[in-house]
Amino acid sequence: MPNPTASSQPALAFEQVALGYGEKPLLHDISLSVGPGQVVTLLGGSGSGKTTILRGATGQLAPMAGRVSIFGENLANVGANRLRQLRQRMGVLFQQGALFTDLTVFVNVAFPLREHTKLGEAELTQRVLDRLEAVGLRTAAHLRTSEISGGMARRVALARAVVLNPELVLYDEPFAGLDPIAMGVAARLIRNLSDELGCASLLITHDVPESFQISDHVVLIGQGHCKAAGTPDELRASTDPYVRQFIDGAPDGPVAFHYPQSEAFDRWLAKRGGSNGGAP
């Protein structure tokens, strides 16, 4: 069951944050927090800005307004060395896994330990095997990642993300490309690892059923803003048209299928001698 407890000191906090590229923000007034032992899900459709929030959380993208804090420290006030230290307290499960395909499962998971610790070989081996055991792949340690399935590779990436016992784990689309069984296993692993390690977990996904099963809190973003926030049960009970369309997967509603028209597109089209006569 989800862990209802939360620390007074969030591991990650966004306070009225605006994020974007260039001069105009893509996201406005985003607020969320993730405390130790919590699983918080950030939901949104493709192109809604979920990855942009991930970049803000890791300090890759500075906010245009508001404040992003990691372990109580405002990222706007930390230098490169301090940011690197803070990142060492985090784990990230990348959307595509980002494994070294020519290396073994063991070497992939051991990589962060070799880079950031001085563990002896026996202790390092035990730590890696323990994390592989947690994801059901201890006896696959000797295989190259090119020899395992996509679902297994995702589990290896998960083991690598938590091998340093991070205080905060960011999951970028952890269920993408998984079959229903692997999806359920991955969801249970995320919840179990959060409970076992006491770490704060932020899921960035568009998958409603699996994320709702394991989340303490859910934030739904769309159209550049936070559209709803609450427990999974609170969002299930929502009558807001945007929330209902997203949760129910309805084709019709406030979520538009067509990418919005812009002045930049109009200028581009005019240079090519086109017309907006058929635009929706």
N, C-alpha and C positions, 0 to 999 in steps of 0.2 A: 504494500500500500504506500502511496505517496507520504513523504515525511512532512508533517505540518509545521515543524519548527523552523524558525528563521533567526539568524543572528541580527543584533542591532547594527552590526557593521557589515554591509553588503560587500561581497567580493567584487561585484560589478554594479555600477549605477550610472544610468543616463538621466540627466535632469534637464528637461525642456531643451533637448538637443536638436539642432538643425545640421544636416549633413548634405553634401553634394559635391559636384565637380564643376570647376569653372566659377562663374559668378553667381549662379542661381542654385539655391538648395533644392535637392531632390526630396528631402524629408524635413518636416517641420515639427517642432514641439514634441519630440519623442522622449518619453519617460518610462523607465523600467528599472528594476533592481533584482539581483539574484544573490541570495544569502547562502551560507554554508548548509549543505544537506538538501537544498532546494533544487527541483527541476522546473525550470521556467521555459516555456515554449514561445518562440516568436513566429507567428504564422503570417503568411502573405503569399499572394500569387506571384507568378513569374514577372520579374520587372518591378516588383513593389518596393525594392530597396533593402531586402533582407541581407544581401551580401555587403551592401554599403554599411549597414549597422555592424556587421562582423568586422569590417575594416576599421570602423570607429572604436570598437571594443579592444582591438589589438594595437591601437595607436598608429595604424597605417594611414589613417585619414583624420585630420584635425577637424573638430566641429566648427561650423560657422557661427554658431550661437549655442549657449548652454554649456553644460559641464559633463565630461565623462570621467568617472573615477574608477580606479582599479585598486582594491584593497585599501580604500580610503584616500588614495592619492590622486589628485587632479592631474590627468595626463598632459594638460596644457603647461604644467609647471615642472615637468620632469625632463631631464636631458637624456641623451642617447644611452649613456651607460646605465642610468637608473631604469629606463624603459626596458633595456635588455634584462635587467635583474627581475623586473616585474613579470616579464614574459616567461621567465624560467619557472615561475609559480603557476603557469597556465599550461593547459594541454589543448590542442586543436585537432579535431577530426576533419580533415579536408574533404570536400565533396567528392573528389576523384581518388581519394586515398593517399596519393602522392608517395607511394612506396617505391623502393629501388627494385625494379623488376628483375635485375640480374643477380640479386643477392638473396640469401635465404630468409625465411620467415624470422629465424632467430636473430640474424644480424640486423634486420630492419627494426625489430623491437628493441634491440640492445643499443641502437645508435644514439638515442638521447642520453642514455646512461654513460656511454663512453665519452660523449661530448661535454657533459655537465657534472659528472661525479668522478670520484676516485675510488669507486668500489673495486675490491679484489675480484678476480675472475670467478671464484666460487660463489661469492655473494651476488655478483652480477648475473651469473647463470641462473641461480635460484630465483631472483627477482623476475627475470624474463619468463622463466617457465611458469611461475606463479600467475603472471598476467596472461600468458597463453592458456593456462588451465582455466582461468576465469571466462575466457571467450571460447572454450571448448576446442582449442587447437594445440595443446601441449605436444601431442605426438606428430604434429606437422612442422615442428621447429626446424627440421633438417631440409625441408623442401624449399625450392626457389619459388618466389612469388609468381613467376610465370607458369608454374605448374599447378596452381590452385585456382579455384573458381572465383568469380567476381564477388560473391557473397562471403567467401572465406577471406578474401583480400580485405574486405571492409572490416571484418572482425580483427584481422591482424592490425589494421590501421587504428582500430579502437584500442587494442592492447598497447600499441606504441604511444597513443595519446595520453594514457594514464600510467605509464610505467614509472614516471617520476613522482607519482603520488601528488598530482597537482591539486591546488586549492580551488581552481576554476577550470572547467572544461567547456569549450565551445564546439558544438557539433553542427557542421554545415551540411544540411540535407543528408542526415545519417541513414535515411530509409530509401534513398534514390537507387533504383535499379535492383532492388532486392525482391525476391519472390515472397509470397505471403508468410511462409514459415520463417524464412530468414529475417523478415521484417519484425515479426513477433519476438524472435530471439534477440534481435538487436535492441528493441525497445526494453525488454526485460533486463538486458545487460546494462543499459544506461541507467535504469532505475537502481539496480543492485549495486553498481559501482558507485553511484552517488551516495547511497546509504552506507556502503562499506567504508568508503574513503572520507565521507563527510564533506565532499567537495560541492561547490556550487556548479550547476550544470545549466547551460543555455542551449536549447535546441532551436536551430533555425531551419524551418521546414514548411512545406505546404500540405503535409500529410496529417489529416485531422484524426482518424481513429486511433492510430498507434500513439500519437503524441498526447491525446486526451487521456489515454489509459495510465500514463505515468507522470503526468505533469501536476505540480502544485498550483501553478499560475500560468495563464495564457495571455499573450498580447497579440492582437490582430492589427496589422498595419495595411493600409491601402490608400490610394489616391494621395500619397504624400503625408499621411497623418496616422496617428493611432486611432483606429476605428472602435476598438473595444478592448477591455482588459478585465480579467477576473478568473475565477476558478473554472475548470472545464464544465462543471454543472451550470454555472452562471451563464456561460456562453451558449450552452445547449438550450437554455431557457430564454435566450434573448429573442425579442421580436423585431430587432433592428433589421431592415431589409438587406443591408450590406452583409451583416453577420450571418443572416439566414441563408443568403445566396451562397456564401463561401462554405459554410458548414454542410449545407445540403447538396452542394455541387450543382446548383440549378443553372441552366444555360442563360436564362433571362433574369435581369435585375440591374441594380446600379453598377455592377462591375462590367464595364464595356469590353467587348471583344476587340474592337479596332483601337489601334494605338492613337492617342489624341493628336489632332492637327496642331501645328505650331507655326510661328512666324518663320522659323528657320526652314521648315519644310516648304512653306510658300515661296520663300526666296529661292530655294534650290529648284523648285518646280518651275518657277518663272524663268530661270536661266536656261532651262531645257525646253522652253516654249510650251510647257504643258498647261492644262486647265484644271481647276478645281470643280468643274461642273458636275462631275459624277461623285464627288466626295460625299460621304454619309453625314 
